[in-house]
Amino acid sequence: MTDEPLTAVQYGIGPIGSRIVQAANRTGVEFVGAVDVDPEKVGDDLGEVAGLGESLDVTVTDDAADALAADPDVVFHSTVSSVEAAAPQLTEALEAGANVVSTTEELSYPWWSNATVAEELDAVAREHAGTVLGTGINPGFVMDAMPAVLSTPMATVESVHVERVQNASERRRPLQEKVGAGVTEETFEAEIATEAGHVGSTESVAMLADALDFDLDEIEESIEPVVADDRVETEYVTAEAGDVAGIRQVAHGYVDDEAVVTLDLQMYVGAEDPHDRVEFEGEPDVAVAVEGGYHGDVSTSAVVANVAPTVVDADPGLATMTDVATSYSRHR
Amino acid sequence: MTDEPLTAVQYGIGPIGSRIVQAANRTGVEFVGAVDVDPEKVGDDLGEVAGLGESLDVTVTDDAADALAADPDVVFHSTVSSVEAAAPQLTEALEAGANVVSTTEELSYPWWSNATVAEELDAVAREHAGTVLGTGINPGFVMDAMPAVLSTPMATVESVHVERVQNASERRRPLQEKVGAGVTEETFEAEIATEAGHVGSTESVAMLADALDFDLDEIEESIEPVVADDRVETEYVTAEAGDVAGIRQVAHGYVDDEAVVTLDLQMYVGAEDPHDRVEFEGEPDVAVAVEGGYHGDVSTSAVVANVAPTVVDADPGLATMTDVATSYSRHR
């Protein structure tokens, strides 16, 4: 770790990408390039596009090769959820000699569902002595890396159950609509269930199981509506009693038909006690609660910015958050 | 990481050392030597001395060189709290080519109070391509490495406050006596306050401050009695109302006269709500509680056993838990 500021290229300047720019700028990262396909953003200054309130003297381009020519230490990548779709972008960044921290959900642990892409990215990263990591608050921390760390003082772990309950009332309109707040159960089944799912639950189950040394046979996911007991009114929607308030998505990892890993994610309007909670059975049992739960929007960009120095120093290859989660020195 | 079992020497077979042998044996570690100065233990089998209930085919010796000749991957070291006192033992193990995981409290982060010894150990470790780490539940995890990890999703950290409250009623007689349960406040001041203190608070403050990028000016510690409000009776002692129930030890790390790190450790009989609790001020505020708190006795040996594979694979030198805490694959 040197005292030289890290240099970075921002690849994708949507809502999350903009927050990453803000978070990384605050930690002292020096931006040297920016990529986005949106013609409205190309040609503008990164600081302006990312809502920083000041210029960064970096012009947004739609030509990734052009931005990567600045030879950044790290590329902050935030474009798509699918690792297959992201792979060409990640590969180009690695081939340019950069390390990559990405919010592509399926990249957080692609070895289970996308093993071929994982092997290819790992090989490219090693060949070019770079590290590539997929991260965020979820997947990437609260339901996978954090529980892995919290198990350190346990002699044995028999099973783990993680519950994340978020109150969608406090979130933006698109999020409330996405989880089906205010629709009927019939509409939920027809229109919401197939679209609303959080991407990354399978990856979190697989990552956490790997860290806990569970050799999983199977991972299963389910999505169901959370139904409002009482009327809930938000700034944007109203859910009458009996209407859908949001979603509940549960993922199980099985060994011999026993669910050794359970991740229970609930996001609905009117949630009265939002929290993150980890419960282990083992020697001894352990229960840990994050009061109110980690904030969804702030946290992903903070995780990306905070782990960047560790990723730059890490061994080459495709890393996961259980490799690097704590090994960082925070830049305030 | 290979699938070969780690080989280990146990150096020090007191209560904690014995638990380490049990925990490591369960994870598949193969013991190849054992050292203790107690003539009652020398010549006996390690499994028997450590209360394993089975032989390990390892004879305890008081000659460290003899045990180290077995060329172990790792030495589990558990003899003294002082890093200065431990240094010759650690050095001998490193010079023999081993990695070392030690419960020497002051080794957890010796750079603040014992910088010269830290530099010497770091140099010896690098010279012999080994890693040496001081760890345990506290110092080593609950008041330093764990809070560092829990700050990962925060954009900024302004201050951190960690509280660990343990109920001494459930612990052994020597522990209850050590914290002064049942004595008067006068006796506490005269006989207990100077002896009862937990070793490692300064190290935890310094380690956590380093991880959070606080450049501390000063660390201060204080010890005071916890006085019983009501009569408390345990298996071993009775504290009348007004008597001492145990100790409260508070350590502060200061930047510009502001306490940015506060560690508050309380251990007393009759504690009704034992817990570990981490509170951050920053963006955003975060509060995390370990219900009931991590178990003091089980946890230290589990931490030692669980981090061993990571320490064996780590870069050479004197490591701290914020370098290695999550980067492990658990061996169940």
Contacts between the chains, C-beta under 8 A, distances in Angstrom:
chain1	res1	chain2	res2	distance
A	23	B	155	5.4
A	26	B	155	6.8
A	26	B	156	7.1
A	137	B	153	5.4
A	141	B	152	6.2
A	141	B	153	5.8
A	142	B	153	7.5
A	145	B	326	6.3
A	146	B	149	6.9
A	146	B	150	7.4
A	148	B	326	6.0
A	149	B	146	6.9
A	149	B	149	4.9
A	149	B	325	6.0
A	149	B	326	4.6
A	150	B	146	7.4
A	150	B	290	8.0
A	151	B	306	7.9
A	151	B	330	6.9
A	152	B	141	6.2
A	152	B	302	7.3
A	152	B	303	5.6
A	152	B	306	5.4
A	152	B	307	7.1
A	152	B	325	6.5
A	152	B	326	7.7
A	152	B	328	7.5
A	153	B	137	5.4
A	153	B	141	5.8
A	153	B	142	7.5
A	153	B	294	4.9
A	153	B	295	7.6
A	153	B	298	7.5
A	153	B	299	3.6
A	153	B	300	7.8
A	153	B	302	5.1
A	153	B	303	5.3
A	153	B	306	7.9
A	154	B	298	7.9
A	154	B	299	7.7
A	154	B	302	5.6
A	154	B	306	7.9
A	155	B	23	5.4
A	155	B	26	6.8
A	155	B	298	5.8
A	155	B	301	7.3
A	155	B	302	4.5
A	155	B	305	7.6
A	156	B	26	7.1
A	156	B	332	6.1
A	157	B	330	7.0
A	157	B	332	7.0
A	210	B	329	7.1
A	211	B	326	7.9
A	211	B	328	7.6
A	211	B	329	6.5
A	211	B	330	6.5
A	212	B	330	5.4
A	212	B	332	7.6
A	213	B	329	6.2
A	213	B	330	4.6
A	213	B	331	6.2
A	213	B	332	5.0
A	283	B	298	6.7
A	284	B	295	5.1
A	284	B	298	5.8
A	286	B	290	7.0
A	286	B	294	7.0
A	287	B	290	7.4
A	287	B	291	4.4
A	287	B	292	7.3
A	288	B	288	6.5
A	288	B	289	7.0
A	288	B	290	5.0
A	288	B	291	7.2
A	289	B	288	7.0
A	289	B	289	5.3
A	289	B	291	6.8
A	290	B	150	8.0
A	290	B	286	7.0
A	290	B	287	7.4
A	290	B	288	5.0
A	291	B	287	4.4
A	291	B	288	7.2
A	291	B	289	6.8
A	292	B	287	7.4
A	294	B	153	4.9
A	294	B	286	7.0
A	295	B	153	7.6
A	295	B	284	5.1
A	298	B	153	7.4
A	298	B	154	7.9
A	298	B	155	5.8
A	298	B	283	6.7
A	298	B	284	5.8
A	299	B	153	3.6
A	299	B	154	7.8
A	300	B	153	7.8
A	301	B	155	7.3
A	302	B	152	7.3
A	302	B	153	5.1
A	302	B	154	5.6
A	302	B	155	4.5
A	303	B	152	5.6
A	303	B	153	5.3
A	305	B	155	7.6
A	306	B	151	7.9
A	306	B	152	5.4
A	306	B	153	8.0
A	306	B	154	7.9
A	307	B	152	7.1
A	321	B	326	7.9
A	322	B	326	5.8
A	322	B	327	7.2
A	323	B	326	7.8
A	323	B	327	5.5
A	324	B	326	7.7
A	324	B	327	7.0
A	325	B	149	6.1
A	325	B	152	6.5
A	325	B	325	7.8
A	325	B	326	4.2
A	325	B	327	7.8
A	326	B	145	6.4
A	326	B	148	6.0
A	326	B	149	4.6
A	326	B	152	7.7
A	326	B	211	7.9
A	326	B	321	7.9
A	326	B	322	5.8
A	326	B	323	7.8
A	326	B	324	7.7
A	326	B	325	4.2
A	326	B	326	4.7
A	326	B	327	7.6
A	327	B	322	7.2
A	327	B	323	5.5
A	327	B	324	7.0
A	327	B	325	7.8
A	327	B	326	7.6
A	327	B	327	6.3
A	328	B	152	7.6
A	328	B	211	7.6
A	329	B	210	7.1
A	329	B	211	6.5
A	329	B	213	6.1
A	330	B	151	6.9
A	330	B	157	7.0
A	330	B	211	6.5
A	330	B	212	5.4
A	330	B	213	4.5
A	331	B	213	6.1
A	332	B	156	6.0
A	332	B	157	7.0
A	332	B	212	7.6
A	332	B	213	4.9
